[in-house]
């Protein structure tokens, strides 16, 4: 479930590499979910730079750089393998968040693989370039003898004032978490009505751009719209006027796509308690299918369950009985290292 723009970025990278080779190369996919230091999904851009090298099939890959968007943590790129290419071959990946507050650089060595690899499988702690010069964060320009990059990852103590800043941020987050917990425990009275997991009216056929909600979101910013589990951006992927949703050209729902809308409207909900960013209890090992929540979502449709930042489907990917989550789609059952997050009312 990767947004079209991510696929287009991956296609651009792979097509660029292929067309610069005398002989077509076999590509390796890097697919992963990227997180910030605080555990939230990373959103921004990764700029991938490579020095010119001879690919594993003998073709020449020219020095070049390109960028790919990472939205809600989702990363997918196709790259020519470097471990079987000419000596000194490497990729440098520089991440920059949309808000400009987070940036880091990594050196990648990509082996041939017929199955997707994660970033941790290609990331190198340090690397020696072969006659090229590094671009982006962490790189230093060298001569014909090669380029030496800083050892990654960089420790917190190596960055001036970072430890104190992180302590301040963590203190603020802990305070906010306590307030949210207290709010969820005691409940609150609201005059808003909640609309959960509504499927907007309209044909998902690759050409239709117009869809309609059953009610007008109030406020309009309360609308959270998902396409195949990935959140869509109002003003970028779509626009909202009243109940009318109009998708932009690059985000038109294709045949088989699933749209889900969550929003508020004028009405009365009485006393409501909220659970935010709860980690369901259970072992994520690829075998266990049962997980438990601290409370039973009420209504059940208010449960928004995310795996690695992607919204899962109730009664499609999992079922809910009281506070028990059971995965029925074994293909999306949490594996070791996967991260589950649940938001709901009760």
Order of alpha helices (4+ residues) and beta strands (2+ residues): alpha-beta-beta-beta-beta-beta-beta-beta-beta-alpha-beta-alpha-beta-beta-beta-beta-beta-beta-beta-beta-beta-beta-beta-beta-beta-beta
